[in-house]
């Protein structure tokens, strides 16, 4: 299977999770959330209750058959970005299945706040249609385009 097919499959898997209406049961936990968090490289006791956007990305690639070992299967958005950049994965024109990192205004730092998978680039304005974990797709969500898990 080519890398493009793994990326496509990872997006399709996360889209299916969004379509089935995965929701937290408690704060950053629940059966599906724990499934995502078990896929990442962070081991806590209990291994749940922390933000899981990166865990969702790691889970989707693992389920697609392409674990993100180069990114240490990290639960940290910043570590995903640092290691992805180190491995030459940072691109100017994202395509389906690329990992997108987001900076929310006002944080005052240079550490990304959120991540998801690109479903589609929307030229010419540079917006992305994404699917993400640990977000919502309604008015309470942080993004203009995307589906939450």
C-alpha positions as CSV (number, residue, x, y, z in Angstrom):
1,X,0.0,0.0,0.0
2,X,1.5,3.4,-0.9
3,X,1.8,6.3,1.5
4,X,-1.0,8.1,-0.3
5,X,-3.4,5.1,0.3
6,X,-2.5,5.0,4.0
7,X,-3.2,8.7,4.3
8,X,-6.5,8.4,2.4
9,X,-7.5,5.4,4.6
10,X,-6.6,7.3,7.8
11,X,-8.9,10.2,6.8
12,X,-11.7,7.8,5.9
13,X,-11.4,6.1,9.3
14,X,-11.5,9.4,11.2
15,X,-14.5,10.6,9.0
16,X,-16.3,7.4,9.9
17,X,-15.7,8.1,13.6
18,X,-17.1,11.6,13.1
19,X,-20.1,10.2,11.2
20,X,-21.0,7.8,14.1
21,X,-21.1,10.8,16.5
22,X,-18.3,10.0,18.9
23,X,-18.6,12.1,22.0
24,X,-16.7,12.4,25.3
25,X,-18.2,10.8,28.4
26,X,-16.6,12.9,31.0
27,X,-13.6,15.2,30.5
28,X,-11.5,14.0,27.6
29,X,-12.5,10.4,28.1
30,X,-15.0,7.7,27.2
31,X,-14.8,4.4,25.4
32,X,-13.9,5.8,21.9
33,X,-11.6,8.5,23.4
34,X,-9.7,5.9,25.4
35,X,-9.3,3.9,22.1
36,X,-7.6,6.9,20.5
37,X,-5.4,7.6,23.6
38,X,-4.3,3.9,23.8
39,X,-2.8,4.4,20.3
40,X,-0.5,7.2,21.2
41,X,2.9,7.0,22.9
42,X,1.8,8.7,26.1
43,X,1.4,6.2,28.9
44,X,-0.4,7.5,32.0
45,X,-2.3,5.8,34.8
46,X,-5.1,6.0,33.9
47,X,-4.2,6.5,30.2
48,X,-7.1,8.9,29.5
49,X,-8.4,12.4,30.4
50,X,-5.9,14.5,28.4
51,X,-6.6,16.3,25.1
52,X,-6.8,13.8,22.3
53,X,-6.6,15.6,19.0
54,X,-3.1,14.2,18.3
55,X,-4.2,10.8,19.7
56,X,-7.0,10.7,17.1
57,X,-4.5,11.3,14.3
58,X,-2.1,8.6,15.6
59,X,-5.0,6.2,16.0
60,X,-6.3,6.8,12.4
61,X,-2.8,6.1,10.9
62,X,-2.3,3.0,13.1
63,X,-5.7,1.6,12.1
64,X,-4.8,2.4,8.5
65,X,-1.8,0.2,8.8
66,X,0.8,2.9,8.9
67,X,1.8,3.7,12.5
68,X,3.5,7.1,12.9
69,X,6.7,5.7,14.5
70,X,8.7,8.6,13.0
71,X,6.6,11.0,15.1
72,X,6.9,8.7,18.2
73,X,3.1,8.3,18.0
74,X,3.1,11.4,20.2
75,X,0.0,12.8,22.0
76,X,1.5,16.3,21.6
77,X,0.7,18.5,18.7
78,X,4.0,20.3,19.0
79,X,6.0,17.1,19.0
80,X,4.1,15.9,15.9
81,X,5.0,19.2,14.2
82,X,8.6,19.2,15.3
83,X,9.3,15.6,14.2
84,X,7.2,15.9,11.0
85,X,9.3,18.9,10.1
86,X,12.5,17.0,10.9
87,X,11.5,14.2,8.6
88,X,10.7,16.6,5.7
89,X,6.9,16.2,6.0
90,X,6.1,19.9,6.2
91,X,4.4,21.0,2.9
92,X,3.2,24.3,1.5
93,X,0.3,22.7,-0.4
94,X,-1.5,20.1,1.7
95,X,-3.4,17.2,0.2
96,X,-5.9,14.7,1.6
97,X,-4.4,12.8,4.5
98,X,-1.7,15.3,5.5
99,X,-1.6,16.2,9.2
100,X,-2.6,19.9,9.8
101,X,-1.5,21.8,12.9
102,X,-3.4,24.8,14.0
103,X,-2.4,27.8,16.1
104,X,-5.3,29.5,17.9
105,X,-5.0,33.3,18.4
106,X,-4.1,34.7,21.7
107,X,-2.0,31.8,23.1
108,X,1.1,34.0,22.9
109,X,3.4,31.1,22.2
110,X,4.9,29.4,19.2
111,X,3.4,25.9,20.1
112,X,0.6,24.6,17.9
113,X,-2.7,24.1,19.7
114,X,-4.6,21.6,17.7
115,X,-4.3,19.0,14.9
116,X,-6.4,17.0,12.5
117,X,-6.2,15.4,9.0
118,X,-6.8,17.3,5.8
119,X,-9.8,16.1,3.9
120,X,-9.4,18.6,1.1
121,X,-7.6,21.9,0.3
122,X,-9.9,24.7,-0.7
123,X,-8.1,27.0,-3.1
124,X,-7.6,29.8,-3.8
125,X,-8.0,31.1,-0.3
126,X,-5.8,28.4,1.4
127,X,-8.5,27.1,3.7
128,X,-8.6,23.4,4.6
129,X,-11.5,21.1,5.1
130,X,-10.4,18.8,7.9
131,X,-11.5,16.0,10.2
132,X,-10.3,16.2,13.8
133,X,-10.6,14.6,17.2
134,X,-11.3,16.6,20.4
135,X,-13.2,19.3,18.8
136,X,-16.8,20.1,17.8
137,X,-18.3,20.8,14.4
138,X,-21.0,23.2,15.6
139,X,-20.8,26.8,16.7
140,X,-18.8,25.8,19.7
141,X,-16.0,24.5,17.5
142,X,-12.7,26.2,17.0
143,X,-12.5,25.9,13.2
144,X,-14.5,27.3,10.3
145,X,-14.3,24.1,8.3
146,X,-14.2,20.5,9.5
147,X,-15.9,17.7,11.3
148,X,-15.3,16.9,14.9
149,X,-14.8,13.7,16.8
